[in-house]
Amino acid sequence: MTDLWWRTTWMEAVWSSDLKPLPTLVAAVYADHARDGRTAWVTLDRLIERTRLSRDAAIRARRA
């Protein structure tokens, strides 16, 4: 139950941010994987799967 609360909180922060589209997409994937107030682990393969970005684009987007 706590995980769901954190995911909702992170997702609300993403949607209310002034991020550009690609960072918003990446942040939304991380928000979807939020487990507590400080951590959200997403593998590169999962990020690629969820965003449909190429491997190189996903790596660049993660750095942004």
Biopython code that builds the backbone (N, CA, C, O; Angstrom):
import numpy as np
from Bio.PDB.StructureBuilder import StructureBuilder

atoms = [
    (1, "MET", "N", (0.821, -1.193, 0.000)),
    (1, "MET", "CA", (0.000, 0.000, 0.000)),
    (1, "MET", "C", (0.869, 1.263, 0.000)),
    (1, "MET", "O", (0.557, 2.233, -0.691)),
    (2, "THR", "N", (1.952, 1.248, 0.770)),
    (2, "THR", "CA", (2.841, 2.395, 0.826)),
    (2, "THR", "C", (3.486, 2.656, -0.525)),
    (2, "THR", "O", (3.651, 3.809, -0.924)),
    (3, "ASP", "N", (3.857, 1.577, -1.243)),
    (3, "ASP", "CA", (4.465, 1.738, -2.564)),
    (3, "ASP", "C", (3.537, 2.492, -3.506)),
    (3, "ASP", "O", (3.987, 3.350, -4.265)),
    (4, "LEU", "N", (2.268, 2.185, -3.463)),
    (4, "LEU", "CA", (1.301, 2.853, -4.333)),
    (4, "LEU", "C", (1.232, 4.344, -4.018)),
    (4, "LEU", "O", (1.139, 5.169, -4.926)),
    (5, "TRP", "N", (1.278, 4.689, -2.736)),
    (5, "TRP", "CA", (1.251, 6.094, -2.340)),
    (5, "TRP", "C", (2.459, 6.826, -2.906)),
    (5, "TRP", "O", (2.326, 7.931, -3.431)),
    (6, "TRP", "N", (3.646, 6.213, -2.801)),
    (6, "TRP", "CA", (4.848, 6.859, -3.327)),
    (6, "TRP", "C", (4.778, 7.010, -4.835)),
    (6, "TRP", "O", (5.147, 8.054, -5.373)),
    (7, "ARG", "N", (4.310, 5.981, -5.518)),
    (7, "ARG", "CA", (4.190, 6.073, -6.978)),
    (7, "ARG", "C", (3.265, 7.216, -7.374)),
    (7, "ARG", "O", (3.569, 7.976, -8.293)),
    (8, "THR", "N", (2.147, 7.336, -6.690)),
    (8, "THR", "CA", (1.198, 8.412, -6.980)),
    (8, "THR", "C", (1.832, 9.774, -6.715)),
    (8, "THR", "O", (1.679, 10.698, -7.514)),
    (9, "THR", "N", (2.531, 9.898, -5.616)),
    (9, "THR", "CA", (3.191, 11.151, -5.257)),
    (9, "THR", "C", (4.236, 11.534, -6.297)),
    (9, "THR", "O", (4.291, 12.682, -6.738)),
    (10, "TRP", "N", (5.067, 10.567, -6.687)),
    (10, "TRP", "CA", (6.101, 10.838, -7.693)),
    (10, "TRP", "C", (5.457, 11.193, -9.027)),
    (10, "TRP", "O", (5.906, 12.122, -9.699)),
    (11, "MET", "N", (4.420, 10.475, -9.419)),
    (11, "MET", "CA", (3.772, 10.719, -10.705)),
    (11, "MET", "C", (3.152, 12.115, -10.737)),
    (11, "MET", "O", (3.238, 12.803, -11.754)),
    (12, "GLU", "N", (2.536, 12.534, -9.652)),
    (12, "GLU", "CA", (1.971, 13.884, -9.584)),
    (12, "GLU", "C", (3.065, 14.930, -9.742)),
    (12, "GLU", "O", (2.861, 15.952, -10.397)),
    (13, "ALA", "N", (4.222, 14.677, -9.143)),
    (13, "ALA", "CA", (5.349, 15.604, -9.272)),
    (13, "ALA", "C", (5.838, 15.675, -10.717)),
    (13, "ALA", "O", (6.178, 16.751, -11.208)),
    (14, "VAL", "N", (5.872, 14.541, -11.389)),
    (14, "VAL", "CA", (6.298, 14.514, -12.797)),
    (14, "VAL", "C", (5.341, 15.329, -13.650)),
    (14, "VAL", "O", (5.769, 16.194, -14.415)),
    (15, "TRP", "N", (4.048, 15.058, -13.522)),
    (15, "TRP", "CA", (3.069, 15.735, -14.381)),
    (15, "TRP", "C", (2.958, 17.228, -14.083)),
    (15, "TRP", "O", (2.589, 18.002, -14.966)),
    (16, "SER", "N", (3.266, 17.641, -12.877)),
    (16, "SER", "CA", (3.174, 19.067, -12.552)),
    (16, "SER", "C", (4.499, 19.803, -12.777)),
    (16, "SER", "O", (4.584, 21.009, -12.547)),
    (17, "SER", "N", (5.518, 19.090, -13.219)),
    (17, "SER", "CA", (6.822, 19.713, -13.454)),
    (17, "SER", "C", (6.836, 20.459, -14.785)),
    (17, "SER", "O", (5.904, 20.362, -15.582)),
    (18, "ASP", "N", (7.910, 21.201, -15.001)),
    (18, "ASP", "CA", (8.066, 21.903, -16.274)),
    (18, "ASP", "C", (9.106, 21.215, -17.159)),
    (18, "ASP", "O", (9.764, 21.858, -17.977)),
    (19, "LEU", "N", (9.243, 19.907, -16.985)),
    (19, "LEU", "CA", (10.177, 19.139, -17.799)),
    (19, "LEU", "C", (9.733, 19.130, -19.259)),
    (19, "LEU", "O", (8.548, 19.253, -19.569)),
    (20, "LYS", "N", (10.700, 18.982, -20.129)),
    (20, "LYS", "CA", (10.398, 18.825, -21.554)),
    (20, "LYS", "C", (9.859, 17.413, -21.778)),
    (20, "LYS", "O", (9.954, 16.576, -20.882)),
    (21, "PRO", "N", (9.295, 17.131, -22.958)),
    (21, "PRO", "CA", (8.619, 15.849, -23.185)),
    (21, "PRO", "C", (9.452, 14.595, -22.918)),
    (21, "PRO", "O", (8.979, 13.691, -22.229)),
    (22, "LEU", "N", (10.665, 14.514, -23.439)),
    (22, "LEU", "CA", (11.454, 13.294, -23.249)),
    (22, "LEU", "C", (11.831, 13.070, -21.783)),
    (22, "LEU", "O", (11.653, 11.959, -21.282)),
    (23, "PRO", "N", (12.345, 14.079, -21.076)),
    (23, "PRO", "CA", (12.601, 13.873, -19.651)),
    (23, "PRO", "C", (11.332, 13.541, -18.854)),
    (23, "PRO", "O", (11.395, 12.805, -17.869)),
    (24, "THR", "N", (10.187, 14.077, -19.275)),
    (24, "THR", "CA", (8.926, 13.741, -18.610)),
    (24, "THR", "C", (8.613, 12.263, -18.782)),
    (24, "THR", "O", (8.199, 11.598, -17.832)),
    (25, "LEU", "N", (8.807, 11.750, -19.980)),
    (25, "LEU", "CA", (8.566, 10.334, -20.246)),
    (25, "LEU", "C", (9.462, 9.452, -19.384)),
    (25, "LEU", "O", (8.994, 8.490, -18.775)),
    (26, "VAL", "N", (10.743, 9.780, -19.334)),
    (26, "VAL", "CA", (11.688, 8.998, -18.532)),
    (26, "VAL", "C", (11.341, 9.113, -17.047)),
    (26, "VAL", "O", (11.351, 8.112, -16.330)),
    (27, "ALA", "N", (11.037, 10.311, -16.588)),
    (27, "ALA", "CA", (10.674, 10.505, -15.182)),
    (27, "ALA", "C", (9.410, 9.731, -14.823)),
    (27, "ALA", "O", (9.296, 9.213, -13.712)),
    (28, "ALA", "N", (8.467, 9.650, -15.748)),
    (28, "ALA", "CA", (7.235, 8.893, -15.494)),
    (28, "ALA", "C", (7.528, 7.408, -15.311)),
    (28, "ALA", "O", (6.902, 6.749, -14.481)),
    (29, "VAL", "N", (8.469, 6.882, -16.076)),
    (29, "VAL", "CA", (8.853, 5.473, -15.901)),
    (29, "VAL", "C", (9.475, 5.279, -14.520)),
    (29, "VAL", "O", (9.151, 4.318, -13.822)),
    (30, "TYR", "N", (10.360, 6.178, -14.128)),
    (30, "TYR", "CA", (10.953, 6.079, -12.791)),
    (30, "TYR", "C", (9.881, 6.218, -11.710)),
    (30, "TYR", "O", (9.903, 5.485, -10.721)),
    (31, "ALA", "N", (8.952, 7.142, -11.888)),
    (31, "ALA", "CA", (7.871, 7.320, -10.909)),
    (31, "ALA", "C", (7.041, 6.053, -10.777)),
    (31, "ALA", "O", (6.604, 5.699, -9.682)),
    (32, "ASP", "N", (6.826, 5.377, -11.890)),
    (32, "ASP", "CA", (6.054, 4.134, -11.880)),
    (32, "ASP", "C", (6.765, 3.034, -11.101)),
    (32, "ASP", "O", (6.132, 2.072, -10.667)),
    (33, "HIS", "N", (8.073, 3.172, -10.922)),
    (33, "HIS", "CA", (8.857, 2.173, -10.199)),
    (33, "HIS", "C", (9.247, 2.638, -8.793)),
    (33, "HIS", "O", (10.104, 2.023, -8.158)),
    (34, "ALA", "N", (8.634, 3.703, -8.305)),
    (34, "ALA", "CA", (8.950, 4.224, -6.969)),
    (34, "ALA", "C", (8.584, 3.207, -5.903)),
    (34, "ALA", "O", (7.497, 2.630, -5.924)),
    (35, "ARG", "N", (9.491, 2.998, -4.985)),
    (35, "ARG", "CA", (9.263, 2.025, -3.919)),
    (35, "ARG", "C", (9.180, 2.677, -2.546)),
    (35, "ARG", "O", (8.509, 2.164, -1.651)),
    (36, "ASP", "N", (9.850, 3.791, -2.380)),
    (36, "ASP", "CA", (9.723, 4.567, -1.146)),
    (36, "ASP", "C", (10.080, 6.005, -1.490)),
    (36, "ASP", "O", (10.226, 6.345, -2.664)),
    (37, "GLY", "N", (10.215, 6.821, -0.510)),
    (37, "GLY", "CA", (10.415, 8.238, -0.761)),
    (37, "GLY", "C", (11.700, 8.613, -1.454)),
    (37, "GLY", "O", (11.819, 9.721, -1.979)),
    (38, "ARG", "N", (12.674, 7.705, -1.469)),
    (38, "ARG", "CA", (13.980, 8.073, -1.992)),
    (38, "ARG", "C", (14.480, 7.233, -3.156)),
    (38, "ARG", "O", (15.468, 7.611, -3.786)),
    (39, "THR", "N", (13.847, 6.118, -3.465)),
    (39, "THR", "CA", (14.408, 5.242, -4.487)),
    (39, "THR", "C", (13.398, 4.814, -5.544)),
    (39, "THR", "O", (12.212, 4.621, -5.276)),
    (40, "ALA", "N", (13.918, 4.678, -6.740)),
    (40, "ALA", "CA", (13.157, 4.111, -7.853)),
    (40, "ALA", "C", (14.193, 3.509, -8.798)),
    (40, "ALA", "O", (14.962, 4.233, -9.431)),
    (41, "TRP", "N", (14.208, 2.205, -8.886)),
    (41, "TRP", "CA", (15.206, 1.522, -9.712)),
    (41, "TRP", "C", (14.577, 1.057, -11.008)),
    (41, "TRP", "O", (13.562, 0.359, -11.009)),
    (42, "VAL", "N", (15.189, 1.450, -12.108)),
    (42, "VAL", "CA", (14.723, 1.035, -13.429)),
    (42, "VAL", "C", (15.949, 0.580, -14.223)),
    (42, "VAL", "O", (16.903, 1.341, -14.383)),
    (43, "THR", "N", (15.924, -0.638, -14.709)),
    (43, "THR", "CA", (17.028, -1.098, -15.546)),
    (43, "THR", "C", (16.944, -0.419, -16.906)),
    (43, "THR", "O", (15.884, 0.056, -17.316)),
    (44, "LEU", "N", (18.064, -0.383, -17.589)),
    (44, "LEU", "CA", (18.080, 0.214, -18.921)),
    (44, "LEU", "C", (17.137, -0.543, -19.849)),
    (44, "LEU", "O", (16.417, 0.073, -20.635)),
    (45, "ASP", "N", (17.134, -1.860, -19.765)),
    (45, "ASP", "CA", (16.235, -2.650, -20.615)),
    (45, "ASP", "C", (14.766, -2.322, -20.346)),
    (45, "ASP", "O", (13.968, -2.236, -21.279)),
    (46, "ARG", "N", (14.411, -2.139, -19.086)),
    (46, "ARG", "CA", (13.025, -1.793, -18.748)),
    (46, "ARG", "C", (12.681, -0.390, -19.257)),
    (46, "ARG", "O", (11.582, -0.156, -19.759)),
    (47, "LEU", "N", (13.631, 0.537, -19.123)),
    (47, "LEU", "CA", (13.408, 1.897, -19.620)),
    (47, "LEU", "C", (13.180, 1.878, -21.131)),
    (47, "LEU", "O", (12.296, 2.570, -21.636)),
    (48, "ILE", "N", (13.966, 1.095, -21.842)),
    (48, "ILE", "CA", (13.804, 0.960, -23.290)),
    (48, "ILE", "C", (12.438, 0.364, -23.616)),
    (48, "ILE", "O", (11.743, 0.837, -24.516)),
    (49, "GLU", "N", (12.065, -0.665, -22.885)),
    (49, "GLU", "CA", (10.771, -1.320, -23.112)),
    (49, "GLU", "C", (9.607, -0.356, -22.900)),
    (49, "GLU", "O", (8.684, -0.298, -23.712)),
    (50, "ARG", "N", (9.657, 0.396, -21.807)),
    (50, "ARG", "CA", (8.532, 1.278, -21.465)),
    (50, "ARG", "C", (8.458, 2.531, -22.334)),
    (50, "ARG", "O", (7.365, 3.004, -22.646)),
    (51, "THR", "N", (9.617, 3.074, -22.728)),
    (51, "THR", "CA", (9.625, 4.320, -23.502)),
    (51, "THR", "C", (9.675, 4.094, -25.006)),
    (51, "THR", "O", (9.362, 4.991, -25.789)),
    (52, "ARG", "N", (10.075, 2.883, -25.405)),
    (52, "ARG", "CA", (10.266, 2.541, -26.825)),
    (52, "ARG", "C", (11.368, 3.369, -27.475)),
    (52, "ARG", "O", (11.361, 3.586, -28.687)),
    (53, "LEU", "N", (12.303, 3.822, -26.667)),
    (53, "LEU", "CA", (13.465, 4.539, -27.189)),
    (53, "LEU", "C", (14.521, 3.533, -27.628)),
    (53, "LEU", "O", (14.512, 2.382, -27.190)),
    (54, "SER", "N", (15.429, 3.970, -28.492)),
    (54, "SER", "CA", (16.576, 3.129, -28.825)),
    (54, "SER", "C", (17.487, 3.080, -27.599)),
    (54, "SER", "O", (17.342, 3.881, -26.676)),
    (55, "ARG", "N", (18.417, 2.143, -27.600)),
    (55, "ARG", "CA", (19.340, 2.010, -26.472)),
    (55, "ARG", "C", (20.127, 3.314, -26.271)),
    (55, "ARG", "O", (20.228, 3.811, -25.149)),
    (56, "ASP", "N", (20.679, 3.862, -27.349)),
    (56, "ASP", "CA", (21.452, 5.100, -27.244)),
    (56, "ASP", "C", (20.593, 6.266, -26.760)),
    (56, "ASP", "O", (21.032, 7.058, -25.926)),
    (57, "ALA", "N", (19.385, 6.371, -27.276)),
    (57, "ALA", "CA", (18.487, 7.458, -26.860)),
    (57, "ALA", "C", (18.106, 7.318, -25.387)),
    (57, "ALA", "O", (18.013, 8.318, -24.675)),
    (58, "ALA", "N", (17.889, 6.095, -24.930)),
    (58, "ALA", "CA", (17.542, 5.867, -23.521)),
    (58, "ALA", "C", (18.707, 6.242, -22.613)),
    (58, "ALA", "O", (18.503, 6.831, -21.551)),
    (59, "ILE", "N", (19.921, 5.905, -23.024)),
    (59, "ILE", "CA", (21.103, 6.267, -22.231)),
    (59, "ILE", "C", (21.228, 7.782, -22.152)),
    (59, "ILE", "O", (21.465, 8.330, -21.076)),
    (60, "ARG", "N", (21.070, 8.457, -23.281)),
    (60, "ARG", "CA", (21.141, 9.927, -23.284)),
    (60, "ARG", "C", (20.028, 10.539, -22.435)),
    (60, "ARG", "O", (20.263, 11.488, -21.687)),
    (61, "ALA", "N", (18.833, 10.002, -22.550)),
    (61, "ALA", "CA", (17.691, 10.536, -21.799)),
    (61, "ALA", "C", (17.881, 10.353, -20.302)),
    (61, "ALA", "O", (17.484, 11.212, -19.514)),
    (62, "ARG", "N", (18.482, 9.245, -19.908)),
    (62, "ARG", "CA", (18.721, 9.003, -18.488)),
    (62, "ARG", "C", (19.712, 9.998, -17.913)),
    (62, "ARG", "O", (19.626, 10.360, -16.739)),
    (63, "ARG", "N", (20.637, 10.433, -18.722)),
    (63, "ARG", "CA", (21.648, 11.395, -18.261)),
    (63, "ARG", "C", (21.091, 12.812, -18.145)),
    (63, "ARG", "O", (21.627, 13.640, -17.408)),
    (64, "ALA", "N", (20.020, 13.080, -18.872)),
    (64, "ALA", "CA", (19.465, 14.445, -18.911)),
    (64, "ALA", "C", (18.839, 14.843, -17.593)),
    (64, "ALA", "O", (18.330, 15.956, -17.463)),
]
sb = StructureBuilder()
sb.init_structure("model")
sb.init_model(0)
sb.init_chain("A")
sb.init_seg("    ")
for serial, (resi, resn, name, xyz) in enumerate(atoms, 1):
    if name == "N":
        sb.init_residue(resn, " ", resi, " ")
    sb.init_atom(name, np.array(xyz, "f"), 0.0, 1.0, " ", f" {name:<3s}", serial, name[0])
structure = sb.get_structure()
